[in-house]
Amino acid sequence: MLNSVAVIVVPNFSIFEFGTAFEVFGIDRSARGTGVPAFDFRVCTPEPGDIRLKSGLSLHVDLGLEAAADADLVIMAPYGHDEDVPESVLDALRAAHDRGAWVMSICSGAFALARAGLLDGRRCTTHWHYSQVLASRYPAALVDENVLYVQDGRIISSAGTAAGIDACLHLVRVELGANVAASIARDMVVPPHRDGGQAQFIDRPIPACGSQPMEELLQWMVRNLEHEHTVNELAARVHMSPRTFARRFRSETGATPAAWLNSQRVLRAQELLESTELNIDEIARESGFGHSVLLRHHFGKVLDTSPQSYRRAFRGHLEPAV
């Protein structure tokens, strides 16, 4: 059962992400008759006392890391990916995992889990700003920047800010059931489960390429998304053989020409869903997919949500589906 929760904080931790864990586990809702238990919520730190926050405020913490020694869930609060954490924190995280407790990171807290070796060979995530750093610094971790949270065994990692709520509610749902999770979500005025993943929030500009002709080609492709482009045609525009072009394109962008085009078409569709009143068929044509069925397929494949759900989230209303 999930009865006790310990949040580990270190200097420079982020108050909002800490607050997401407190909102789910730190408020006693047991008297409201909704079946939500009163969690034993603890905040602990390597050196008790006044802990300075990233915002410049400070929080007085009375408990040392011994408070995490028997907790059912140990949460690592985010603290900034460029800063080390004391070895005692890593030992506390390892000990929690070794005794079978749940271990969770919110946002950059994943770096502490990675330093402790808990993410080796595991799927994990963090805020998309930090995902490439986490992947390069800890190559044994299987970083997925497209999701809001990941559960791998009894380790849960989440993306930034509000994704901490998603991760906490997921664990409540796993341990205590959907009704309890929904009751907490209603009390917080948030959805008990959000569609899609972190991918829909990531800003993906056209990458800077090693050569001006290739960069100009990418920009031309974006201006002509409504057309089909064969490898032979694209290679001819930059005066390369098709084989050389395909190799260079993948090395510069990390994708095949077809996959890169589809990702740019999805980006264009996102922009149109956010900023226009076009219906789904019109957006499919404008973004280069041609048909709404292709738009829905690729949109779901890349962003793990539907165009209608995306528009509802980013426009505040849903246009009639066609």
TABEL-V743305 format. One line per field, one symbol per residue. phi: phi as a letter, one per 20 degrees, with the letter a starting at -180 (. if undefined). psi: psi as a letter, one per 40 degrees, with the letter a starting at -180 (. if undefined). A space follows every 10 residues. Layout:
phi->???
psi->???
This chain:
phi->.ddccddedc gmfefffgff ffffdeeedf eemdnefefe dcdcbfcgqe dfeffnfcce deeefffefc ffcddeffbo fedfdggfff ffffffffen ffccddlfgf ffffffnfdf mdfbbbgffd fffffffcff eeedeedebc dcmddcccff lffffgffff fgffecofff fffffffelc ffbdfnbfgf deecffffdf cfgfffffff fffcffdece fffffffdlc fgffffffff fedmbfgfff ffffffgffg ffffdcdfef fffgffenen cfffgfffff fedlbegfff fffddnbdfg fc
psi->igdihhhhii ieihdddddd ddddeehhed eefeehihig hihiidgiah hhideeiihh hdiaedeede idhhhhiieh eehiiidddd ddddddddee iihiihbeed dddddeeeeh eiiiiaidde dddddddgee hghheeidih hhbfhhiiai bedddddddd dddddeiddd dddddddefi idhiiaadde ehhgihihie iddddddddd ddefdeiihi dddddddefi iddddddddd ddeeiidddd dddddddddd ddddeieiid ddddddeedd iddddddddd ddefiidddd dddedeihih i.
